[in-house]
Amino acid sequence: MRRADRLFQIIQILRRGRRPVTGAALAQELEVSLRTLYRDMADLIAQRVPIRGEAGVGYVLDDGFDMPPLMLTAEELEATLLGAQWVSSRGDPDLARAAHDLVAKIAQVIPENLRPFISSSPLTASRRPDAACDALDMSQLRAALREERKVALDYRDEGGTVTARVIWPVTVGYFDTVRVICAWCELRADFRNFRTDRVVGARFLTDRYPRPRSQLWAQWRKSFPREYDHTKGGISERPDVRR
């Protein structure tokens, strides 16, 4: 790795971390010695990059540090393109269109040497032929999530029983073949998961959640510890665990 790329990568590692990162952890990820790492950190600080370090704790990057957002490495571009392909092949039409628009915007601003990755990416994500169809408007559901508005559902469980629910959507899990709405259910007074292909009917209400979604998200993570992977930030596909 070129030294300039290594300095950029140090900033990226600190930007993505929520806690201080030790010099040993940085050196291990960058595959350099601690001596080299300390020299790089000294150079970054000398260039007025707002990095703070404390012995025995680690390094942190102060909030508000601005850096050109699209100084992408080849691996970061590949990850972005693969993610966009996955979304365009498994998302609803609006989300797929947004993925295509994102790639088009990136293509306009990345360096010339990276543009071949756009037209001939070495990684692909194909569509699953057995993917279930969403039975509600996913763009409206995402809007309800952003605006913290309730949704009224007529929902059919795996046994075929249909019940009317008013839910407070917390998040949507996108899987290879299905989408799962994780939400607070007013009928059960608890969190429940709902597969989007089992929705019989949906009405998007103007009523807002009585609590912020961020609080519901934290509470949901505690309620479903086995379904949430804290290391990957994702959920497992277990709809209708509790009806």
N, C-alpha and C positions, 0 to 999 in steps of 0.2 A: 504494500500500500504506500502510495506517495505520501510524503509528510503533510502536504496541504490537505489531502484527502483525510489523513488521520486526525488532523486538527478539527476539520469539519465534523468528523464522526464523533469526536469527543463531545462537541456541542450537542449533536443529535442525541447521544446517550443521556446527557444531563437533562435535555429538554423533555425526554420521554419519561424520566424517572420522577416519582412523586416523593421520594426520600433521598437523603444524601447517598452518593455512590462512592464507595471506597476506592482509593488508588489501586489496590490489588484487583478489585473487580473490573475497573477500567482497563488495566494492563492485560488482564486475562482475556477480555473480549477483543481487544485490539491486537492481541498476540505480540506484545512488546514487553520489554523489561520495565520494572518499576522506575529505574533510573531514567529511561527514555520517557516514560509517562510523566514523571515530575518535571522534566525539561520542557515537555510540550505544554504542561499546565502553566509553567512560569511564562512561556512565550505568549500564551493566550491572555493571561492576566496583564502582561506588559502591553498587549494590544488593546487593552481596556475592555476586554470581554468580562462582564460582571460575574465572575466565578468566585465563590467563597469556599474556603476549605478550613476544616478544623481537624486537628490530629485526633485519630481514633474514631472519628465520626464519618468524614467523607467530604465530597465536593457537592455543591449545589449551584445551579445557575439562577440568578435573580430573575424574577418576573419582569416582563416588559422588554427583554432583550430582543432586538429586531434583527432578522437575518433574511436574505432573499429566500422566499418559501419554496422555490422550485429548483434549488441546487441539488438535483436528484442524482444518486448513484445509479449504476446500471441495475443493481439488485432492487433498489427502491422502485425504479420504474417498472421492472418486471412484476413486482408485487402489486403495484397499482393497476397495471394492465390486466393481470390475472384476476384481481378482485373485480374490476369493471366487467370482464367477461363473465364471471360467475353471476354478478348481479343482473347483467343483461339477459342471461339465459334462464334465470330462475326468479327474477323479480316481476312485478306487474308492469304493464306497458309504460307508465309514467316513470317508474324507477329505471327501467331499461333505457328509456330515452335520455334520462339524466346521466346514466353511465356513459352512453355514447357521446353526449355533449362534453362530459368531463375529459374524455380521451382527446376530443378535438381541441379543447382549450389547452391541454398539456402539450399537444403537438405543436402549438404555435409559439411556445415560450421556452421549450427545452433546448439545450445546445445541439448543434448540427450533428455531432457524433453520436447522439442518442436517438435521433429520429428514425433510423432503420428499425429500432425496436417497436415503433408504433405500427408500421406496415407489415412486419414479419416477426411478431413476438414468438420466442421459442417455447412459451408456455401457453397452454390452452385449457379452457374449462368448457366441456360439452354439456348440452342440455340433457336432463334425465327424461326419457320418454314416459316414465311412470309417475311424473310429477303431478300432484293433485292441483286442481284449479281452485283459486280463491273464490269464495261465494259472497264476498262483500267488496266494496270499493276500497282498495288498499291505500290509495292516495288520500281519501277522506279519513281513513283510520290514522295515517301518519299525521295529518293535520290535527286530528283530535288529540294525539299524543303531544304534539308541540304546544297546543293551546290548552292542554289539560282539561279537556271536555269529556263528559260521560257518553257512553254508547249503550243503546238498548239492543240486546240480541235475542233472537229466537234461536236456540242452540240445540242440536241433536247430538246426544252422546253416542258412544260406540254401541250401546244396546238399542238405539233407535228412539229413545224417549226424548221428546222435545220440551224444553222449559224456556220460560221468558226470564231474561237476566238484564240487569243494569250493571254495567261494569265501568271501572276506572282503569283504562289501559295503562300499563307500566312500561312494557317493552314488547317487541315482536321478535321472536326467534325465527331466523330463516335457515331451513334445513334443505337437504338435497331434494326431498319430495314433498314436504309440507311446510306451512308457516304456522307458528303457534303464538297466540296472543296471551301474554301473562298479565293478569289484571286482578284488581280487587273486585269481588263479586258482592253486590249488595244483598242478593238473595241468601247467600251462604255466610255473609259477614266474615269473609276470609278470602285469601288469595286462591285463584283457580287458573288453570290453563285451558285455552280454547283453540282448537284447530280451525283455521280459516275455511277449510273445505267442508266443515260440518255446520257452518252458520246457515240457518234457513232464511233469516231476515235480519236486517240491521237498520237502526235509525240513529243518526248522529245528533245528539242533543246539544242544546246551548248551555245546559247546566255545567258548571265547572266542579272539579274535585274540591272537597272541603279541606284537603291537605295537599301541599306541593308534591309533584311527582318525584322529586328528589328524595323526599321522606319515604314515600311509598316504595321507591326502588331499594332504599337501604333496608326497609322492613321486609320486603319480598326476599332479599338475599338471605336474611336470617331465617325466614320461614321455609325456604327451599335450599338448605345448605348442600344437599346431595345433587341438586340439579344445576347449581351454579359453580362454575370453575373459576375461582378467584385468580388463578394464574393466567388464564386465557381470556377472561372477561366474557365468557359465553354461557349458554344454557344447554341442557340436554333435552332431547325430544321425549317428553313424558306427558302428553296431554291427558286430561281427564283422570289425573291421579286421584283427585278427590272431587266428587261430583257435588 
